[in-house]
């Protein structure tokens, strides 16, 4: 037997052909094919990053809330900065940075 006839015999093996067809079907044509799995993995990573960011923001907000509830100076500073509150007799000048 020559090399070519051995190669043809191996390549026409029904088990090898069935395995190759199954592999091709699961990689390219199945509902859960490789491309779809990669897309789902990217979406999962994006959502996980978003969850981590939001948890960090929640931690910052809880710290800020705790400071506002316990420290009167922080509460006054927050009211002055965000709501432009002032004491009587004071003048408040608002500088619009977006106008530049």
C-alpha positions, 0 to 999 in steps of 0.5 A: 500500500502506498502512502496515498491509499493509506491516507484516503482510507483514513480520511474516508473512515466513517468514524472520522467523518462522523466526528468531523461533521459533529465537530463542525456542527457544534462549532458553526451551526449549533444554537450554542456555537462558538461565536455565540459563546464568545459574544455572551462571554464579552457581554458577561465581562461588560456586565461584571465590570458595570456591576463592580463600578456600580458597587464602588459608586454605592460605597462612595455614596454610602460614605458621603451619606454617612458623613452628611448624617454625622458631620454638620460641617459636611452637611453645610458644605454640601448644601452650599455647593449643590443647592447654593444656600447661604447665610444671611448677609452673604453674597454668592457668586456662581462662576459658570465654567461651561461658558468659556 
